[in-house]
């Protein structure tokens, strides 16, 4: 392992010439995916919940793809790469290293080829921020850049979604059994909370053009992050409300999102704010995040009671947390916090062991995905409500928090609701 890492590190020390320009015309991410199909298999898209900032990559100038989860190693490699850069055009260096870490150290065949640490330095990066568009080109000559810019005005017909042939639950009975087993473990004092997940498979009439997914995700009204990451012939997609952590100039922000109720219930918001089961589940997450961040922060601001985060299909209990960090960075905090009890459980080690025994390995479901910038700041989300696409098949993932008074059939129903964002993205009426 060490020899392999050392050899890879040498490869990251080559020079990088970055040319950057501000673009004055509107750029739509789905059109960029549609126009530049030659980069298919190494593209990505990341958009904030507010839809006021997005990041898009075309092609991989360098790919960090190793079979172990190591934020410190990715930090080290990125710093090496940044030290080789010469930036022309507008400054400072706007490059963001984008990617993430799998949920656990095991292997999940749904994510074959992704590696356990997967980060991309893009050949071409498009950043939309503060109402402006910025293009960054790495190691491209003037003719290549001119050819790319000339294609921006191309008119390409919008891709359509293929028909959904069928959909089926993969492991519903196993999920029910796992919930019952978890409740028994809690009654015996072995666990306080554990998050369990299950899958659904959707078969399509043909493989999806990812530009169609981005068009739907970009224009919908759901208050969620939207992430799409390609790796050769597989694509991972998540629409998640959950931020893991964001760091900007030593200021951190995160949130606890745990406790869910269908938005279709009458008076759902007030019911959720008074529901003992959901409030208990939520407080476990808040307390764990506070404990995880305490070694890195001299100041944390945590509201005394949760509010409500509204999405299209559900309401969540929501507590925003802010603070100031001391001598740390976004990847270190990502490692310290993952998995929060909102995605793993509590106590953390016992919950992780239970999940491993009950479900096996999760791959990128529930994993941290996001970016690091040249200041070693960045933002990572928790990739829940997600799917992995391969050929004409989509495997959907959804989960829910289990506490001692959970009832298996109710939890099964909750996960069914949580499949809806991905089904809607695939064009299924829900």
N, C-alpha and C positions, 0 to 999 in steps of 0.2 A: 504493500500500500504506500509506504513512504517513498519507495523508489519511483513508483508510478507518479505520485504527486510531484516529486522533484523534477522528473522529466517533463511533465506538463508545464511546470512553472517556467522552464527555459523557453518554451514555445510562446509564452505570453509576453516576452520581453522585446519582440520586434517593434519597430517604429510604427506609429499611427498618425497619419496626417488627416486632420479633421477640417472640413470646410463647412461653415454654417451660414445660413441665410434666413432672413425673415421673409415670409411669403404673404402677399397682400390680398390674394383672392381666397375665397372660401374653399376649404378642403373637407370632403366628407370621407370618413374612414372606409365605409363599404365600397365607395368608388375606387379608392386607392387599392383595396384588395382585388377589386374586379379588373382594374387596368393592369396591375403588375403581377399577373398570374405566374410569371417566370420565377417568382420568389416563393411560390406555394411550398409548404412543408417547413418553412423557417420564418414564419410571420407571427406577430402577436398584436394584441390590442388590450388596453387597460383604460377604463373610464371610471371616474369617481361617481359616488351616489348622486351628487348634485348636477352631474353632467357638465360641469364648468371647466373640467380639465381632462384631457385624454392623451394617451401615449400610444404610438404605433411603430412597429418595427418591420422592415422588409429585408430579409436576408440576414445571415449571421457572419459578421466579420470574424468573431471568435465565439466559440461555444464552450462553456464550462459544463461538462456532463460527466459526473463521477458517481460511483455506486456507494456513496456514504453521505450522510447528512452532516455537513460541516460548515456552519456559518463563518467560523474563524478562517477557514481555508479560502472561502469565497472572498472575504474581506482582503486577505493577503494578496490573492491573485488580482483583484480589481485595483488595488493600490499600485501593484506592479505595472499593470496596463496603463493606468493614468499617468504614471511617471514617464511613459514613452511618447506622450502626445504632443503634437504641435497643432495649435488651433489657428485658423485664419477665417476671414469673414467676420461675422459678429462674435463677440466673446461675452461671458466666459464659456467654458466647456459645458455644453448642455446634455452631453451623453448620459443616459441612464442605463445601468445594467439591469436587465429585467429577467425575472424567473422566480424560482422558489425551491422548496424542499419538500420531499414526500412526508406524509404524516408520520411514518414509522420507518424502521430500518429494514423491514421485510420486503418481499417481492409480490407485486400484484400484476398479473399478466395483462389486465386491462391497460396498463401504462407501460407496456414493453418498449424499451428504448429511451424512455424519458430520463433514466438515471434517478438517483436519490437527491442529488443537488443538480439543478438544471438552470443555467443562467446564460443569457445571450447579450453580447455586444453587437448591436445591429449594424449592418452595412449602411442602411438608410434609416434614419429615425425622424418621425414627425411628432412634434410636441405642440399641443394646443393648450395655451395657458394665458390667463388674463386677457382673453379675447384675441390673442395673436397666435399665428402659426409659425413655427420654427422648424427648418429642415437642417439635419446634420448628416454629412456624408463622410464616411471613413475609407481612406485609401482608394479613392476614385479620382481618375484624371478629369481634366476639363471637358473632354469629349463625352465621357460617360455621364457626367453631371448634366451637361447640356441635353443629352439624349433623354435622360430621366425627366428633366423639367419640361421638355417639349411634349412629352406624353401626358402631362397633367391636364391638358385641355382635351384629351381624347374623349369621345362619347362612346360608352360601351353599354349595351343593354343590361338592365338589372337582372341578376340571377334569380331564378325562382326556386322555391323549396320543393323537393320531391314529395310525392304522396307517402303518407304513413300507411304501411301495409297492415301491421298489427303491433300490439304491445302486450307484455305479460310481466307479472311479478316473478322475480327469480327466487327469492328466499323468504317469502312472507311467513311460512310456518316456522322456519328457523328463528325469525325475528320475534315471533310471539313466544317461543320457548326461551329465547335469550332474555326477554323482558321478565318473564316469570322467574328465571334463575337469578337475575339481578335483584329483583324485589326480595327474594329469599336471602341473598347475600347481605342485603341492607338490614333485614330483620335480625340477622345474626351479628350485626355490627361490623361487617367486613368492608362495607362501602357506605358512602353518604349519597353519592350521585354517580351515574355513568351515562354516557351518551352512546346510544346504539343506532346502527344504520342498516339500511337494506337497499336493494337494487331493483330496477325495472329495466327490461330490455325493449327497445323499440326498433322494429324493422322498417326500412324505407325502400321505396321503389328504385332508388339510385343513391349514390354517394352525394353528400351535400356540398355545394359550393359555399365556402365559409363567408363570402361576402354577403350572402343572403341572411345568415345568422347575425352578422354585424348590423346590417340594415334594420332588422327587427329589434335587436337589443338597443341600438342607438336611439331609436325613435319611440320606444315604449315609455310609459309613464311611471314605471315602477321605481321606487326609491332604493336602488341597490347598486353596488358596484357591478361592473360587467367586465369579465376577463375572458380572453380567448388566446390559447397558446397552441401553436402547431409544432409537431415534431415528426418530420417525414410524413408518413401516411396516417398519423393519429392526431387528433385535436382534442384538447381539454377546454371545457367551457364552464364558467360559473357566473351565476347572478346571486350575489350574496349581500346581505345588509351589514355584514360584520367586519369591522376594521380590527386587525390585531394590534398594530401600533403604527404611529406616524411620528417622525422626528424632524424638526426644522430648527436649526440653530440652537441646539440644546433644549428645546421645548418639545415635550412629548404630548401626544394625545392618544387615547385609546377609549374603549367603551366596553361595558358589560351588556350583552344582549342575551338574555335567557328568560324563559317564560313566554309561552305562545298561546294565542287564542284566535280562532277563525274570525275574520272580519265580518262574516255573514251573520254571526250571532247578534241578537238585539242587545244593545248596551254593552257590547263586548269590551270597550275601553274601561268602563267603570268596573265591570266584573273582573277583568284581569288585574286591575290595581288592588282588588280586595281578595284575590284568590290565594289562599294560604299555600297550596302546593307550589304555584308558580312563584310566589314571593320567596319561598324558602329556596327554591332552585336558583333564583336570581341572586340572592344574598351569598350563596356559596361561590358564585362566580366573582362577585365584587370583592369578597374577602380574599380569594385566591390571587386575583390580579394585584391587589394591594400588597400582599405578601411577596409576590414575584418581583415587583418593582421597587420595593423598599431598599434593597442594597444599591440601587442605581440612582435614586432620586432623593434629594434633600427636601422636596416639597411635592405633595400630591394633593389635588383638590378633588374631593369625592362628595357629590350631593348626598344628603341624608336619606333620601327616598327616590325610587326610580320614577321615570316618566314613561311615556308611550312612544314607540317607534311604529309608525303606520306604513304598511305595504299593501300591495294590491289584494293579497289573499289573507293576510294575518296582521294582528297586532302583537308587538313584542314589548316586554318590560325592558327599559333602556336606561342605563346610567352612564353619562359621559364622564371621563376621568382625564385630567390634565396634570402636568407637572413640569419640573425642571430636572434634567439629568446631569449627573456629574461624571465626567471622564468615561463616556460610553458612546455607542452608536446604534443605529437602527437594527443591524444584524445581531448584535449582542443582545439587545432587548427582545428581538424575535425568538432567539434561542431560549432566553430565560422564561418567556411567557408561554411558549408552545408546549403542549396544547393547553389552553385554558380549560377550566371545567365546563365551559359552554360547548366544547367539542370533544373533550376527553372524559373528565369526571373528577371526583374527589373522594379520598386522597388520590393524588395524581398517579403515583406508582401502582397502587392497587387497581385503579380504574384502567390504566394502560394494560396491565396484565389480564384483566377480565376481557377487555376488547380483543386482545390478541387471541385469547382462548376461544371466545365466542364467534368472532367474525373473520379472523385471519388478518391480512394486511390491507390497508386502505389505499395505498398509492397516494395520489394527490387529492383524494377526497378529504376535506377538513384541513388541508395543508396550508402553510403560509405561502402566498404569492404576492409579488410586488416588485419594487425597484429600489436601487441605490443610486444616488447621484454623485457628482464629483466632489461634493463636500462630505460624503459618507452619511448624508441624510437620506430619507426616503419614507416609503409607506408600504405596509404589507397588510393584506386582507386575509380572511379565513375562507377558504374555498369550499363553502357549503352550497347546497342546492345546485348540483353540477352534473355534468355528463362527459363521457369520453366517446368520441366518434371514431369509427374505423370502418371504412368501406360503407356498406349500406346499413350498418347497425349503430345504434346509440345505446350506451349503458348509462342509465340515470342513477344518481345517488341522492339519498335523503336520510336524515336521522332526527332523533329527538332525545331530550334529556329524561332519564328515568330516575325517579326518587321512590321512597318506600311506599307511598300510597298510589303509585302508578298502576294503571290497569291495562293489560296487554292490548285488548281490542281498541281502546281509546288511543293508545300510542300508535297503533297501526294506522288508524284513521288520520292522525296528525301527520305521519310521514306521507300518506297519500296526498294530502293537501300540499305538502312541501315539494312534491314532484311537479306541481303545476307550472312554476316558472320555466322549467326546461321543456315541458310538453308544449306550453304556449309558444316558446321560441321555435319549436319544431313545426308549428302550425296546427297543433291539435287544439280543438275547441275545448276549453275547460271551464 
